[in-house]
Amino acid sequence: MSQTTLSITGKTIPAWRDRLQSQLLTAACACSLLLTCYSIFVFSLGRAGFAFVAGPLSIAVAFAMVVFALRSATLGGCLMGALICFDLIGWTRDYNSNLLHSALTPLLALFLLTWAATRVRRTEKERAGLAEPKHGRTASQVAANLATAALIVTWLGAWLLGKFLKLPYPFSYFASLAACVAALAEATADTISSEIGQVFGGEPWLGFRRVPPGTDGAISMVGTLAGVAGAAIVTGIGWWALLLTPKVAAVAFLAAVLGLFFDTLLGATVERAGWLGNDLVNFLSTLIAAIAAAVGIGLLR
């Protein structure tokens, strides 16, 4: 078949385009993550010693194994998740405290919240053809939702933020932390709003008309409120874990909500038109949330 048609969402996108976009996104994210993970190893072996990476590495492997055992992701998705987990811990850990004072904690909150949301009334979702596949998320789906958070907080992400937003240190560092939390919170909000809205929100709205649940770009009040609540929880946990100031946390939360509505806009336009696949839409939404948070920190200084 030259096209993939989803009758529920009304989306028609050429299968080759959807597949190519996901493959390119996966390859770009995997290469960038490997580079930044390698940088952590170089630093640890050269200065801090292997003990510096032993904890984050063990947690990343254990996290991937748990996700695979729960069938929340494919093998490729688990490997991508391990790289992201290692990067998030390695670049955000508090050297004077335990590893809970790192992006590991909001990442765990994201996983638990989204895992629970996907299983709410799963039988109903399966009957309607809306449930997440039983094999879990693929590498491209994991990258689309989490790679922005992992990469924006690395030396590469902080350097790019400092250069393009003209933020001196330590503002570039604070901006990268806020951007990381915003991206994680947006990914949480996106999943929760979709999963909860499909079963509790009734017929959602697309513009000024009612459409079937699962339609790209459609929103419901219940789903939106659930998503915003999820973003608030992840932001609050990130506030504690990363020792953020109240203003930085507030900026991250507002940026996450902005990213959630941007995701809806993309879904209602370019995704429904068949120009972009869901993976690229999700990635762009987390990226917008991260950039908005970084810009917000720049305006605060």
QUIWO-V427545 format. One record per helix or strand of 3 or more residues. SS is the DSSP state (A for helix, B for strand). FROM is the first residue (numbers start at 0). LEN is the number of residues. If there is no record, write none. Layout:
ss=<SS | SS>
from=<FROM | FROM>
len=<LEN | LEN>
This chain:
ss=<B | B | A | A | A | A | A | A | A | A | B | B | A | A | A>
from=<2 | 10 | 14 | 50 | 74 | 102 | 121 | 138 | 154 | 170 | 203 | 208 | 220 | 245 | 277>
len=<4 | 4 | 34 | 19 | 18 | 17 | 7 | 14 | 10 | 30 | 3 | 3 | 21 | 26 | 23>
